[in-house]
Amino acid sequence: MTGTGLLAAPEPALRPALHPLSAEYLDDFYRDGGGACAIMSVAHFPDEVLAFLQLECLAAFQAVVAERCDAVVELGCFDGRALEVARAAGIPYCGVDINGTAVAALRERIRDEGLDAQATTLVGDAQESVRWSAQVPGRRPLIVLPFNLLGNLPDPRRALTGLRALGGTILISVFNEQPRTTAVRRAYYARCVTGLAEPAQGRYGGAVFRGARGFCSESFSAPALHRLLRECGLVIRSQTANRLGRSLTVRGA
Ligand SMILES: C[S@@+](CC[C@H](N)C(=O)[O-])C[C@H]1O[C@@H](n2cnc3c(N)ncnc32)[C@H](O)[C@@H]1O
């Protein structure tokens, strides 16, 4: 994740934290600035995070096998961690990210690794799947929402409802609401987010962190996440968890 050679943009002046539903929310931290590069840099990950990412990767591979998926579509892909799942399964991959610099770096990696026939990328918003769904491969894709991406989105319900319409299997990987996890997240975000505020109660039973340039990330309790999935018409096919978070495989009811 640091291997992309992406450099963090200079810090703009600190602005008041934006509400997660505000329009500038995504534009600020992820779309254009260096926020994506900072938060996805391995150098900023507390040690505990690596086990969580391993859990997520193995859950994704198991889902591909169990649900007979014919492609992997990774949202918030940054440098394409789930490309390894597609490589291991021998199926097409598409990485989608709102950050054009990250997508350009992933495209270069795909070229360097001779995977042009298997892997594609696009710049797109996970919440606007109707805009890019025609470009993704597979009739039964595994759509991966990695590394607490769901907790970054202003409107998780809208995002999940849109993704459900794609007809595949969705893998959702989120941080839990446990105090220990909140402490690990605080240490993580303190390394890459300026103006980090004390965590507040989130919308889904977890803790929400806010910072400069509209940074906003919330975690999920299991009951609140299950309720959200039900409300979106999604049923749980499998789930696995470690002390930091959980990965769930879901499909349309
Ligand atoms: C996977 S998330 C990681 C979140 C972080 N670990 C946390 O705890 O909140 C970061 C990646 O998602 C991308 N991203 C953020 N919002 C997005 C959106 N709405 N659509 C697509 N990609 C998005 C960013 O550009 C970045 O590459």
The ligand as an SDF file (V2000), in Angstrom:
LIG
                    3D

 27 29  0  0  0  0  0  0  0  0999 V2000
  -11.2050    1.4990    2.0280 C   0  0  0  0  0  0  0  0  0  0  0  0
  -11.3970    3.0950    2.6780 S   0  0  0  0  0  0  0  0  0  0  0  0
  -10.4870    2.9430    4.2350 C   0  0  0  0  0  0  0  0  0  0  0  0
  -11.1920    3.5650    5.3880 C   0  0  0  0  0  0  0  0  0  0  0  0
  -10.4440    3.5610    6.7120 C   0  0  0  0  0  0  0  0  0  0  0  0
   -9.7070    2.3460    6.9300 N   0  0  0  0  0  0  0  0  0  0  0  0
  -11.3890    3.8170    7.8750 C   0  0  0  0  0  0  0  0  0  0  0  0
  -11.2230    3.2370    8.9220 O   0  0  0  0  0  0  0  0  0  0  0  0
  -12.2890    4.6280    7.7700 O   0  0  0  0  0  0  0  0  0  0  0  0
  -10.2880    4.1450    1.8190 C   0  0  0  0  0  0  0  0  0  0  0  0
  -10.3300    4.0750    0.2910 C   0  0  0  0  0  0  0  0  0  0  0  0
  -11.6780    4.2350   -0.1340 O   0  0  0  0  0  0  0  0  0  0  0  0
  -11.7510    5.2390   -1.1360 C   0  0  0  0  0  0  0  0  0  0  0  0
  -13.0890    5.8360   -1.0590 N   0  0  0  0  0  0  0  0  0  0  0  0
  -13.5940    6.6120   -0.0790 C   0  0  0  0  0  0  0  0  0  0  0  0
  -14.8630    6.9330   -0.3340 N   0  0  0  0  0  0  0  0  0  0  0  0
  -15.1890    6.3440   -1.5250 C   0  0  0  0  0  0  0  0  0  0  0  0
  -16.3690    6.3010   -2.3300 C   0  0  0  0  0  0  0  0  0  0  0  0
  -17.4840    6.9490   -1.9690 N   0  0  0  0  0  0  0  0  0  0  0  0
  -16.3510    5.5870   -3.4690 N   0  0  0  0  0  0  0  0  0  0  0  0
  -15.2160    4.9430   -3.8690 C   0  0  0  0  0  0  0  0  0  0  0  0
  -14.0700    4.9590   -3.1530 N   0  0  0  0  0  0  0  0  0  0  0  0
  -14.0550    5.6420   -1.9900 C   0  0  0  0  0  0  0  0  0  0  0  0
  -10.6210    6.1940   -0.8170 C   0  0  0  0  0  0  0  0  0  0  0  0
  -10.2230    6.9790   -1.9200 O   0  0  0  0  0  0  0  0  0  0  0  0
   -9.5410    5.2140   -0.3380 C   0  0  0  0  0  0  0  0  0  0  0  0
   -8.7620    4.7290   -1.4180 O   0  0  0  0  0  0  0  0  0  0  0  0
  1  2  1  0
  2  3  1  0
  2 10  1  0
  3  4  1  0
  4  5  1  0
  5  6  1  0
  5  7  1  0
  7  8  2  0
  7  9  1  0
 10 11  1  0
 11 12  1  0
 11 26  1  0
 12 13  1  0
 13 14  1  0
 13 24  1  0
 14 15  1  0
 14 23  1  0
 15 16  2  0
 16 17  1  0
 17 18  1  0
 17 23  2  0
 18 19  1  0
 18 20  2  0
 20 21  1  0
 21 22  2  0
 22 23  1  0
 24 25  1  0
 24 26  1  0
 26 27  1  0
M  CHG  2   2   1   9  -1
M  END
$$$$
